[in-house]
Amino acid sequence: MGRPSKFTLKLADLICERLSDGESLRTICEDDDMPNRSAVFRWLAAHESFRSQYAHARESQADTLADEILDLADRLRLGIKTTTKPNGDTETVEGDMVERAKLQIEARKWLAGKLRPKVYGDKVHQEVTGSDGAALTVIVKRYGDV
């Protein structure tokens, strides 16, 4: 049996549920019982209700990713790290995999910020002032004025 390529509400619901739970579309579509990504994109173009459902699932996914950040930061994850020194010797250390957790946290922060920028995006505040913080002076020149 081939991969499903025909749109059904059941498949749409399952895809959106898994997105909401934090899975990527790529991972979901790797399953044999799921459509490939191009089929999902065709469905999004063709079915307005699926587009809306998908958008809400992506927002929920951002919330899930944000929740995972705290778990990653709080969880101790023991592992083994092997480093090769310039002289060829290797050093093996067992301990908390802090670098891995940092990478996972940063990836989730970035993606959550892209999926829900108003909630998880960086706040940017710009202010334009004159020298030493003074108000700007606007000079209007009319055509023909020198």
Stockholm file with secondary structure:
# STOCKHOLM 1.0

chainA/1-146         MGRPSKFTLKLADLICERLSDGESLRTICEDDDMPNRSAVFRWLAAHESFRSQYAHARESQADTLADEILDLADRLRLGIKTTTKPNGDTETVEGDMVERAKLQIEARKWLAGKLRPKVYGDKVHQEVTGSDGAALTVIVKRYGDV
#=GR chainA/1-146 SS CCCCCSCCHHHHHHHHHHHHTTCCHHHHHHSTTSCCHHHHHHHHHHCHHHHHHHHHHHHHHHHHHHHHHHHHHHCCCEEEEEEECTTSCEEEEEEECHHHHHHHHHHHHHHHHHHSHHHHSCCCCCCCCCGGGCCCCCCCCCTTCC
#=GC SS_cons         CCCCCSCCHHHHHHHHHHHHTTCCHHHHHHSTTSCCHHHHHHHHHHCHHHHHHHHHHHHHHHHHHHHHHHHHHHCCCEEEEEEECTTSCEEEEEEECHHHHHHHHHHHHHHHHHHSHHHHSCCCCCCCCCGGGCCCCCCCCCTTCC
//
